[in-house]
Amino acid sequence: MLRTRVLATAALGLAAALVVPQSAQATSSSPDVPKKVVTAYFADWDVYGRGYYVKDIPVDKLNVIQYAFGVPGYDAATGRASCDPVDPWADYQQVYWGPENTVDGVPDDPSNPDQHLFGNFNQLRKLKAANPHLKVEISLGGWTKSTWFSTLASTPELRKAFVSSCIDTFIKGNLAGGGWPENAGGDGAAAGLFDGIDIDWEYPTQVADGNVNPGPADRHNATLLAAEFRKQLDAYGKTTGKHYLLTAALPAATSSTKYFELKEISKYFDWDNVMTYDFNVASGPKAAHNTLFTPDPRDPNAKNLTWNTAGTVAHYLLNGVPASKIVVGVPFYGQQYLRTGTANHGLYTPFDNTGTDVNSLAPDVAPQPTYHALVDVGGYVDAAGTTGGAGYTAYWNPLAGEPYLFNPAASHELTTGAATVPTVIAFSSPRSIGERTKLIKTLNLRGAMAWEISQDSDSHALINALAPVLQ
């Protein structure tokens, strides 16, 4: 443990010593830009699944919300670029008939011809009005909606048209009408709601979840796309007297420099949201941690010294990204592994996840159960992440700096039928997230990012562990 921590500290120290000083970087001093950041995604589908609403966001613990998602679009027949809400109903059409799910206790009035915004967008507007410190960004793309980024970034004309469409829809707030309520949407309906744009292109040069036309040119085109966003946001900001945020969700480890011109593209962003999670997933060979704080030589990817949070931060620093632009990502969900071995309480043993269902919210069936599911639904662990329940025992891996659960005979209601099998669940806890908080404060990084806020426990245990970043 000591050797691992020393190596991680040395790597970070070397990187910090070599990094370009902040004063030499293009950074904004605008009062519209938070100096420190705790940001969390809020997904449009949260209102369907868990029944988690904007009013439930612990806004006193964060200062930026990233709304997931906006959809980059392209019509191959017409060559038209577009940028639209992913779910107009949840986003700005859903009527809140009663006060129970509203921010201010005031229900919507679809008969009011002056109300043009409903759903999540209206509640976010109310949340901002009550919390002047809060910023809201629209996040574009994501794993399933990055389909057309390669095409949209491929030519100056398409980049210009796409960025213009995004600004028109989300910054100027011009939403499509014609749905129900009949007065929902229209020109300027969401004006002032979004304070900026977050680019979540997963990933340049890669097919990923079905991306169209990926190729080697994507890496540089992504930089050109970021430059176009910055150019148009700044131009529009001159008309409103406001600095609009531009950020991006960027990959961890050496993937960051494989897919992006990391130093060059970061110049256009107010900060980089680094996805330091999903280091190990259910497609891997062994039951291993979803996120690692420091390297563990037993991890399947241990040969890559950046395959952990500390190593990734060092990689970003060594590749010219200033500490002031690095936002460390943390997952509010875990990785579940079934039919593991029993050695080392199942950790780093082969597994078989047959019968799990990515569409299930049930903690015994979901391959990536949320912290809320583990704590408040399944009772597998307490909110502090230290005491197991329901047959699970909580363990701490001092090498990776991560917790995990093990049950030698966990009961599951799988799609293939009931089963009782050894099960490992790697997850994030307040202790492991607290390590990130200390790292951020020690290295004076910009802050932390969480995917995503509805996945936290009812007691907000995980976001509470990040809140000191803002102090």
C-alpha positions as CSV (number, residue, x, y, z in Angstrom):
1,M,0.0,0.0,0.0
2,L,2.7,2.5,1.0
3,R,4.8,1.8,-2.1
4,T,1.7,2.3,-4.4
5,R,0.8,5.6,-2.7
6,V,4.4,6.8,-2.9
7,L,4.6,6.0,-6.6
8,A,1.3,7.8,-7.3
9,T,2.4,10.8,-5.3
10,A,5.7,10.9,-7.1
11,A,4.0,10.7,-10.5
12,L,1.7,13.5,-9.6
13,G,4.5,15.6,-8.2
14,L,6.5,15.2,-11.4
15,A,3.6,16.1,-13.5
16,A,2.8,19.2,-11.5
17,A,6.4,20.3,-11.7
18,L,6.4,20.0,-15.5
19,V,2.9,21.5,-16.3
20,V,2.6,24.9,-17.9
21,P,1.8,27.5,-15.2
22,Q,-1.8,28.6,-15.1
23,S,-0.9,32.2,-15.8
24,A,0.4,31.0,-19.3
25,Q,-2.9,29.4,-20.2
26,A,-6.0,30.9,-21.8
27,T,-8.4,31.0,-18.8
28,S,-11.4,33.1,-18.3
29,S,-11.6,35.5,-15.3
30,S,-15.3,36.2,-15.9
31,P,-17.5,36.2,-12.9
32,D,-19.8,33.8,-14.9
33,V,-17.1,31.1,-14.5
34,P,-17.0,29.2,-11.2
35,K,-13.4,29.1,-9.8
36,K,-14.1,25.7,-8.2
37,V,-16.5,23.2,-9.5
38,V,-18.7,20.4,-8.2
39,T,-20.8,19.4,-11.1
40,A,-23.2,16.5,-11.5
41,Y,-25.2,15.2,-14.4
42,F,-29.0,15.1,-14.2
43,A,-30.5,12.8,-16.8
44,D,-33.9,13.6,-18.5
45,W,-35.0,10.0,-17.8
46,D,-34.5,10.3,-14.0
47,V,-38.2,11.4,-13.8
48,Y,-39.2,8.1,-15.3
49,G,-36.9,5.5,-13.6
50,R,-36.3,6.3,-10.0
51,G,-38.9,9.1,-10.0
52,Y,-36.1,11.6,-9.1
53,Y,-37.0,15.2,-9.9
54,V,-35.2,18.5,-10.2
55,K,-36.5,19.5,-6.8
56,D,-34.5,16.5,-5.3
57,I,-31.1,17.8,-6.4
58,P,-29.1,18.8,-3.3
59,V,-28.2,22.2,-4.9
60,D,-26.3,23.3,-1.7
61,K,-23.7,20.7,-2.4
62,L,-22.8,21.6,-6.0
63,N,-22.7,24.6,-8.3
64,V,-23.1,23.1,-11.8
65,I,-25.6,20.8,-13.3
66,Q,-25.0,19.1,-16.6
67,Y,-28.3,18.1,-18.3
68,A,-28.2,14.9,-20.3
69,F,-28.6,15.0,-23.2
70,G,-28.9,17.1,-26.3
71,V,-28.8,15.2,-29.6
72,P,-26.4,16.1,-32.4
73,G,-28.2,15.3,-35.6
74,Y,-27.6,15.1,-39.3
75,D,-30.0,14.5,-42.2
76,A,-28.0,12.6,-44.9
77,A,-30.6,13.4,-47.5
78,T,-30.5,17.2,-47.1
79,G,-27.1,17.7,-45.4
80,R,-28.8,19.6,-42.6
81,A,-27.1,19.7,-39.2
82,S,-29.3,19.9,-36.1
83,C,-29.1,20.0,-32.3
84,D,-32.2,19.0,-30.4
85,P,-33.5,17.9,-27.0
86,V,-33.4,14.2,-26.6
87,D,-36.9,13.9,-25.0
88,P,-39.1,16.9,-25.6
89,W,-41.8,15.5,-23.3
90,A,-39.6,15.2,-20.2
91,D,-37.5,18.2,-21.2
92,Y,-40.1,20.9,-21.7
93,Q,-43.6,19.5,-22.2
94,Q,-44.5,17.5,-19.2
95,V,-47.1,19.2,-17.1
96,Y,-46.7,19.2,-13.3
97,W,-50.4,19.3,-12.3
98,G,-49.7,19.4,-8.5
99,P,-47.1,21.0,-6.3
100,E,-45.4,17.8,-5.1
101,N,-42.7,17.5,-7.7
102,T,-42.0,21.2,-8.3
103,V,-39.1,23.3,-7.0
104,D,-41.3,26.1,-5.6
105,G,-44.6,24.2,-4.8
106,V,-46.3,25.9,-7.8
107,P,-48.0,23.6,-10.3
108,D,-47.9,24.3,-14.1
109,D,-50.8,25.9,-15.8
110,P,-51.1,24.7,-19.4
111,S,-54.1,27.0,-20.0
112,N,-51.8,30.0,-19.4
113,P,-50.8,31.3,-22.9
114,D,-47.7,32.9,-21.3
115,Q,-46.3,29.6,-20.0
116,H,-44.1,28.2,-22.7
117,L,-41.8,26.0,-20.6
118,F,-42.8,22.9,-18.7
119,G,-41.1,19.7,-17.6
120,N,-37.5,19.5,-16.4
121,F,-36.5,22.8,-18.1
122,N,-39.1,24.8,-16.3
123,Q,-38.0,23.3,-12.9
124,L,-34.4,23.9,-13.7
125,R,-35.2,27.5,-14.4
126,K,-36.9,27.8,-11.0
127,L,-34.0,26.1,-9.3
128,K,-31.6,28.6,-10.8
129,A,-33.8,31.5,-9.8
130,A,-33.7,30.3,-6.2
131,N,-30.0,29.6,-6.3
132,P,-28.1,32.3,-8.1
133,H,-24.8,30.5,-7.7
134,L,-26.0,27.6,-9.9
135,K,-25.0,27.1,-13.5
136,V,-26.7,24.7,-15.9
137,E,-25.1,23.2,-19.0
138,I,-26.6,21.1,-21.8
139,S,-24.5,18.0,-22.4
140,L,-24.4,16.9,-26.1
141,G,-24.0,13.3,-27.2
142,G,-23.1,10.7,-24.6
143,W,-22.4,7.0,-25.3
144,T,-25.7,6.5,-27.3
145,K,-26.1,9.9,-29.0
146,S,-22.6,10.6,-30.4
147,T,-23.8,9.0,-33.7
148,W,-23.2,12.0,-36.0
149,F,-20.3,13.8,-34.3
150,S,-17.7,12.6,-36.9
151,T,-19.8,13.9,-39.8
152,L,-20.8,17.2,-38.1
153,A,-17.1,17.9,-37.3
154,S,-15.8,17.0,-40.7
155,T,-16.1,20.3,-42.6
156,P,-16.0,24.0,-41.7
157,E,-19.6,24.4,-43.1
158,L,-21.0,21.5,-41.0
159,R,-19.2,22.6,-37.9
160,K,-20.5,26.1,-38.3
161,A,-24.1,25.0,-38.9
162,F,-24.1,22.5,-36.1
163,V,-22.8,24.9,-33.5
164,S,-25.2,27.5,-34.7
165,S,-28.1,25.1,-34.2
166,C,-26.9,24.2,-30.7
167,I,-26.7,27.8,-29.7
168,D,-30.1,28.5,-31.3
169,T,-31.8,25.7,-29.5
170,F,-30.2,25.7,-26.0
171,I,-28.6,29.1,-25.5
172,K,-31.1,31.3,-27.3
173,G,-33.8,28.8,-26.1
174,N,-35.7,28.4,-29.4
175,L,-37.6,25.2,-28.9
176,A,-39.8,23.4,-31.3
177,G,-43.5,23.9,-30.8
178,G,-46.5,22.0,-32.1
179,G,-46.8,19.4,-29.3
180,W,-48.9,19.5,-26.2
181,P,-49.5,21.7,-24.4
182,E,-50.0,23.6,-27.6
183,N,-48.2,26.7,-26.1
184,A,-45.1,24.7,-25.0
185,G,-41.9,25.7,-26.8
186,G,-41.4,28.5,-29.3
187,D,-38.9,31.2,-29.8
188,G,-37.0,32.1,-26.7
189,A,-39.0,29.6,-24.5
190,A,-35.8,28.4,-22.8
191,A,-33.8,31.6,-23.1
192,G,-31.4,32.1,-20.1
193,L,-31.8,28.5,-18.9
194,F,-28.5,27.1,-20.1
195,D,-25.2,28.8,-19.1
196,G,-23.1,26.8,-21.5
197,I,-22.5,23.6,-23.5
198,D,-20.8,20.4,-22.6
199,I,-19.4,18.2,-25.5
200,D,-19.7,14.5,-24.8
201,W,-18.3,13.0,-27.9
202,E,-17.7,9.3,-27.2
203,Y,-15.2,9.0,-29.0
204,P,-13.4,10.6,-31.9
205,T,-12.0,7.9,-34.3
206,Q,-14.1,5.1,-32.7
207,V,-17.3,3.4,-33.6
208,A,-18.3,3.2,-29.9
209,D,-22.1,2.7,-29.7
210,G,-22.7,2.9,-33.5
211,N,-21.1,6.2,-34.5
212,V,-21.3,6.9,-38.2
213,N,-18.2,7.6,-40.3
214,P,-15.5,7.6,-37.6
215,G,-11.9,8.0,-38.9
216,P,-8.4,9.3,-38.0
217,A,-9.4,12.8,-39.0
218,D,-11.8,13.0,-36.0
219,R,-9.0,13.7,-33.6
220,H,-8.1,17.0,-35.1
221,N,-11.7,17.7,-36.2
222,A,-12.7,17.5,-32.5
223,T,-10.3,20.4,-31.8
224,L,-11.7,22.4,-34.7
225,L,-15.3,21.7,-33.4
226,A,-14.3,23.0,-30.0
227,A,-12.8,26.1,-31.5
228,E,-16.0,26.8,-33.4
229,F,-18.1,26.4,-30.3
230,R,-15.9,28.8,-28.4
231,K,-16.0,31.3,-31.3
232,Q,-19.7,31.3,-31.6
233,L,-20.4,31.3,-27.9
234,D,-18.1,34.2,-27.4
235,A,-19.7,36.1,-30.2
236,Y,-23.2,35.6,-28.8
237,G,-21.9,36.4,-25.3
238,K,-20.9,39.9,-26.6
239,T,-24.5,40.6,-27.4
240,T,-25.7,39.5,-23.9
241,G,-22.8,40.5,-21.8
242,K,-22.2,37.0,-20.5
243,H,-19.5,34.4,-20.7
244,Y,-21.0,31.1,-21.8
245,L,-19.3,27.9,-20.5
246,L,-17.8,25.4,-22.8
247,T,-16.6,22.1,-21.3
248,A,-16.2,18.5,-22.4
249,A,-16.4,15.0,-21.0
250,L,-13.0,13.5,-21.8
251,P,-11.7,10.0,-21.4
252,A,-9.4,8.7,-18.7
253,A,-5.9,7.3,-19.0
254,T,-4.0,7.2,-22.3
255,S,-7.2,7.1,-24.2
256,S,-7.4,10.8,-23.7
257,T,-4.4,11.5,-25.9
258,K,-5.4,8.7,-28.3
259,Y,-8.8,10.2,-29.1
260,F,-8.1,13.9,-28.6
261,E,-5.4,16.5,-29.1
262,L,-5.6,17.0,-25.4
263,K,-3.5,20.1,-24.9
264,E,-4.8,21.9,-27.9
265,I,-8.5,21.1,-27.4
266,S,-8.4,22.0,-23.7
267,K,-7.5,25.6,-24.5
268,Y,-11.0,26.1,-25.7
269,F,-12.7,24.6,-22.6
270,D,-13.4,26.3,-19.3
271,W,-12.5,22.9,-17.8
272,D,-12.3,19.2,-18.7
273,N,-14.6,16.7,-17.1
274,V,-12.4,13.7,-16.9
275,M,-14.3,10.4,-16.9
276,T,-12.1,8.5,-14.4
277,Y,-14.4,5.6,-14.1
278,D,-15.4,2.4,-16.1
279,F,-11.8,1.3,-15.9
280,N,-13.3,-2.2,-15.5
281,V,-16.7,-3.3,-16.7
282,A,-18.7,-6.5,-17.3
283,S,-17.0,-7.2,-20.6
284,G,-13.6,-7.6,-18.8
285,P,-12.0,-10.8,-17.7
286,K,-12.2,-10.5,-13.9
287,A,-14.3,-8.9,-11.1
288,A,-12.4,-5.6,-10.6
289,H,-13.0,-2.1,-9.5
290,N,-15.1,0.2,-11.6
291,T,-12.8,3.1,-10.6
292,L,-9.4,3.0,-9.0
293,F,-7.9,5.8,-7.0
294,T,-4.3,4.4,-7.3
295,P,-2.8,1.5,-9.2
296,D,-3.2,-2.0,-8.0
297,P,-0.7,-4.5,-9.6
298,R,-3.5,-7.2,-9.5
299,D,-5.8,-5.2,-11.7
300,P,-6.3,-6.6,-15.2
301,N,-5.0,-3.4,-16.7
302,A,-2.2,-2.8,-14.2
303,K,0.5,-2.5,-17.0
304,N,-1.1,0.9,-17.9
305,L,0.0,3.2,-15.1
306,T,-2.6,5.8,-16.1
307,W,-5.4,3.3,-15.6
308,N,-6.5,4.9,-12.3
309,T,-7.5,8.3,-11.1
310,A,-4.1,9.5,-9.8
311,G,-2.4,8.2,-13.0
312,T,-4.9,9.9,-15.2
313,V,-4.5,13.2,-13.5
314,A,-0.7,12.9,-13.9
315,H,-1.2,12.0,-17.6
316,Y,-3.3,15.2,-18.1
317,L,-0.8,17.4,-16.4
318,L,2.1,15.9,-18.3
319,N,0.2,16.5,-21.5
320,G,-0.1,20.2,-21.0
321,V,-3.5,20.5,-19.3
322,P,-3.2,22.9,-16.3
323,A,-4.5,21.8,-12.9
324,S,-7.0,24.6,-13.0
325,K,-8.8,22.9,-15.9
326,I,-9.0,19.3,-14.5
327,V,-12.3,18.1,-13.0
328,V,-12.1,14.6,-11.6
329,G,-15.0,12.3,-12.5
330,V,-16.6,9.9,-9.9
331,P,-19.3,7.3,-10.5
332,F,-22.4,7.1,-8.3
333,Y,-22.9,3.5,-9.4
334,G,-20.9,0.3,-9.1
335,Q,-20.1,-2.8,-11.1
336,Q,-21.7,-6.1,-10.2
337,Y,-20.0,-9.5,-11.0
338,L,-21.9,-12.8,-10.6
339,R,-20.5,-16.4,-10.3
340,T,-17.1,-15.2,-9.1
341,G,-14.6,-17.3,-7.3
342,T,-14.2,-17.1,-3.6
343,A,-10.4,-16.3,-3.3
344,N,-9.7,-12.8,-2.1
345,H,-13.4,-12.5,-1.3
346,G,-14.1,-12.7,-5.1
347,L,-12.0,-9.7,-6.1
348,Y,-9.9,-10.3,-9.3
349,T,-11.5,-13.7,-10.0
350,P,-13.3,-14.7,-13.2
351,F,-17.1,-14.2,-13.3
352,D,-20.1,-14.9,-15.4
353,N,-22.8,-12.2,-15.6
354,T,-25.3,-14.2,-17.7
355,G,-28.9,-13.2,-16.8
356,T,-28.2,-9.6,-15.8
357,D,-30.2,-6.9,-17.5
358,V,-28.8,-3.4,-18.3
359,N,-32.4,-2.1,-18.4
360,S,-33.2,-3.2,-14.9
361,L,-33.2,-1.0,-11.8
362,A,-33.3,-4.0,-9.4
363,P,-30.0,-4.1,-7.5
364,D,-29.7,-7.9,-7.8
365,V,-30.2,-7.9,-11.6
366,A,-28.5,-4.6,-12.8
367,P,-24.9,-5.0,-13.9
368,Q,-24.2,-1.5,-12.7
369,P,-26.3,-0.9,-9.6
370,T,-26.6,2.6,-8.3
371,Y,-25.5,3.6,-4.8
372,H,-29.1,4.4,-4.1
373,A,-30.0,0.8,-5.1
374,L,-27.2,-0.7,-2.9
375,V,-28.1,1.4,0.1
376,D,-31.7,2.3,0.0
377,V,-33.3,-0.5,-2.0
378,G,-31.2,-3.6,-1.5
379,G,-29.7,-2.8,1.9
380,Y,-26.4,-4.3,0.8
381,V,-24.4,-1.6,2.5
382,D,-25.0,1.3,4.8
383,A,-24.8,4.9,3.5
384,A,-21.3,5.3,4.9
385,G,-20.2,2.4,2.6
386,T,-18.5,0.5,5.4
387,T,-21.0,-2.0,6.8
388,G,-22.5,-4.7,4.7
389,G,-26.0,-6.1,4.9
390,A,-28.3,-8.7,3.2
391,G,-25.6,-11.2,3.3
392,Y,-22.9,-8.9,1.9
393,T,-19.7,-8.0,3.7
394,A,-17.9,-4.7,2.9
395,Y,-14.2,-4.8,2.3
396,W,-11.6,-2.1,1.6
397,N,-8.8,-2.6,-1.0
398,P,-5.9,-0.4,0.2
399,L,-4.0,-0.8,-3.0
400,A,-6.7,0.6,-5.3
401,G,-8.2,2.8,-2.5
402,E,-11.6,1.3,-3.2
403,P,-14.4,-0.6,-1.4
404,Y,-16.2,-3.7,-2.6
405,L,-18.9,-6.0,-1.4
406,F,-18.9,-9.8,-1.4
407,N,-21.6,-12.3,-0.8
408,P,-20.7,-16.0,-1.2
409,A,-24.3,-17.0,-1.8
410,A,-26.2,-13.9,-3.1
411,S,-29.7,-14.5,-4.4
412,H,-30.6,-13.1,-7.8
413,E,-33.8,-12.9,-9.9
414,L,-32.1,-13.0,-13.3
415,T,-33.6,-13.0,-16.7
416,T,-32.5,-16.7,-16.9
417,G,-34.3,-17.5,-13.6
418,A,-33.4,-17.4,-9.9
419,A,-29.9,-18.1,-8.9
420,T,-27.8,-18.1,-5.7
421,V,-24.1,-17.4,-6.6
422,P,-21.0,-15.8,-5.3
423,T,-21.2,-12.1,-6.1
424,V,-18.8,-9.1,-6.0
425,I,-20.0,-5.5,-6.2
426,A,-17.3,-2.8,-6.7
427,F,-18.6,0.6,-5.8
428,S,-17.8,4.1,-4.7
429,S,-18.2,5.1,-1.1
430,P,-17.8,8.4,0.8
431,R,-14.4,7.2,1.9
432,S,-13.1,6.6,-1.7
433,I,-14.7,9.8,-3.0
434,G,-13.1,11.6,0.0
435,E,-9.8,10.6,-1.4
436,R,-10.6,12.4,-4.6
437,T,-11.6,15.5,-2.7
438,K,-8.3,15.5,-0.9
439,L,-6.4,15.1,-4.3
440,I,-8.4,17.9,-5.8
441,K,-7.6,20.3,-3.0
442,T,-4.0,19.2,-2.6
443,L,-3.2,19.7,-6.3
444,N,-5.5,22.7,-6.7
445,L,-7.5,21.0,-9.4
446,R,-10.6,22.7,-10.7
447,G,-13.1,20.3,-9.1
448,A,-15.2,17.1,-9.4
449,M,-17.9,15.7,-11.6
450,A,-20.4,12.9,-10.9
451,W,-22.4,10.7,-13.1
452,E,-25.1,11.0,-12.0
453,I,-27.0,12.8,-9.2
454,S,-30.1,10.6,-9.0
455,Q,-27.9,7.6,-8.3
456,D,-26.7,8.8,-4.9
457,S,-28.2,7.5,-1.7
458,D,-31.3,9.2,-0.2
459,S,-29.0,10.8,2.4
460,H,-26.8,12.3,-0.4
461,A,-23.8,10.5,1.1
462,L,-21.6,10.7,-2.1
463,I,-22.2,14.3,-3.1
464,N,-21.6,15.2,0.5
465,A,-18.1,13.8,0.2
466,L,-17.5,16.1,-2.7
467,A,-18.9,19.3,-1.2
468,P,-15.7,20.3,0.6
469,V,-14.2,21.0,-2.9
470,L,-16.2,24.2,-2.9
471,Q,-15.0,25.4,0.5
